[in-house]
Amino acid sequence: KDKKREPLAIGGYLPIEKVYELEPTDQISEENTHHVLGAQVNLWTEYIPTPQQLEYMFLPRMLALSEVAWCQSGNKDFARFKTAVIGHEFQILDLLGYSYCLEIEK
């Protein structure tokens, strides 16, 4: 992937695999993990001039974060996720007319 061709983003380039590897409770003690109710993603739009670029920056990273929030860490498998995104989710995004990052190549 040519990171130099990616749109400008606050915080720099964020690979989808890095999003997928996130463990929201890593920095929290075991006795306090029950306080974590979910996950959140921020997308700062200062450098995002169009809805199409917003979609591109958000998709499919949003799909990766969804798995982070919904799957137990032991059940996560990036290879399976990648196959599902390429084989199914990209088709849905195409049908809906969304712009999205092709970092996970078709």
C-alpha positions in Angstrom: 0.0 0.0 0.0 1.4 3.4 -1.0 0.8 5.5 2.2 1.9 8.6 0.4 -1.1 8.5 -1.8 -3.6 8.3 1.1 -5.5 11.5 2.0 -4.2 13.8 4.7 -5.3 12.6 8.2 -4.9 14.0 11.7 -2.6 11.5 13.5 -1.3 10.1 10.2 -2.0 6.9 8.3 -3.9 4.2 10.3 -3.8 0.7 8.8 -7.0 -1.4 9.1 -5.0 -4.2 10.6 -3.9 -1.9 13.4 -7.5 -1.0 14.1 -8.4 -4.7 14.2 -5.6 -5.5 16.6 -6.9 -2.9 19.2 -7.6 -4.3 22.6 -9.7 -1.6 24.4 -8.9 -3.0 27.9 -5.2 -3.6 27.5 -4.2 -0.6 29.7 -6.9 -1.3 32.3 -6.5 -3.5 35.4 -8.4 -6.8 35.3 -10.7 -5.7 38.2 -11.7 -2.6 36.3 -12.4 -4.0 32.9 -16.1 -4.5 33.7 -16.4 -0.7 33.5 -15.7 -0.7 29.8 -19.1 -0.8 28.1 -18.0 -0.5 24.5 -15.7 1.1 22.0 -15.6 4.5 20.2 -14.0 5.8 17.1 -13.2 9.4 16.4 -12.8 10.8 12.9 -11.7 14.4 12.8 -13.0 16.1 9.7 -10.8 19.2 9.5 -9.1 17.8 6.4 -12.0 15.9 4.9 -13.7 18.2 2.4 -16.4 15.8 1.0 -18.7 13.0 2.1 -17.0 10.6 -0.2 -13.6 11.2 1.5 -15.3 10.8 4.9 -16.7 7.4 3.8 -13.2 6.5 2.4 -11.5 7.3 5.7 -14.2 5.5 7.8 -14.8 2.3 5.7 -13.7 -0.5 6.2 -12.0 0.7 9.4 -15.5 0.9 11.0 -16.0 -2.8 10.2 -12.7 -3.7 12.0 -13.6 -1.6 15.0 -17.0 -3.4 15.1 -15.3 -6.7 15.5 -13.0 -5.3 18.2 -16.1 -4.2 20.1 -18.2 -7.4 19.5 -15.7 -10.2 19.5 -13.8 -11.7 22.4 -10.1 -11.2 21.7 -9.5 -14.9 21.5 -12.0 -15.2 18.7 -10.5 -12.5 16.5 -8.8 -13.6 13.3 -7.6 -11.0 10.8 -7.3 -13.5 8.0 -11.0 -14.5 8.4 -12.0 -10.9 8.8 -10.1 -10.0 5.6 -11.8 -12.8 3.7 -15.3 -11.7 4.9 -14.7 -8.1 4.0 -13.4 -8.9 0.5 -16.0 -11.6 -0.2 -19.0 -10.0 1.3 -18.8 -6.5 2.8 -17.2 -4.9 -0.2 -20.1 -6.1 -2.4 -22.6 -4.5 0.0 -20.6 -1.2 0.1 -20.5 -1.3 -3.7 -24.2 -1.8 -4.0 -24.9 1.0 -1.6 -22.5 3.3 -3.6 -20.1 4.0 -0.8 -16.5 5.1 -1.2 -14.1 3.0 0.8 -10.4 2.3 1.4 -9.1 -0.6 -0.6 -6.2 -1.2 1.8 -7.5 -4.8 2.0 -7.1 -5.5 -1.7 -9.9 -7.2 -3.6 
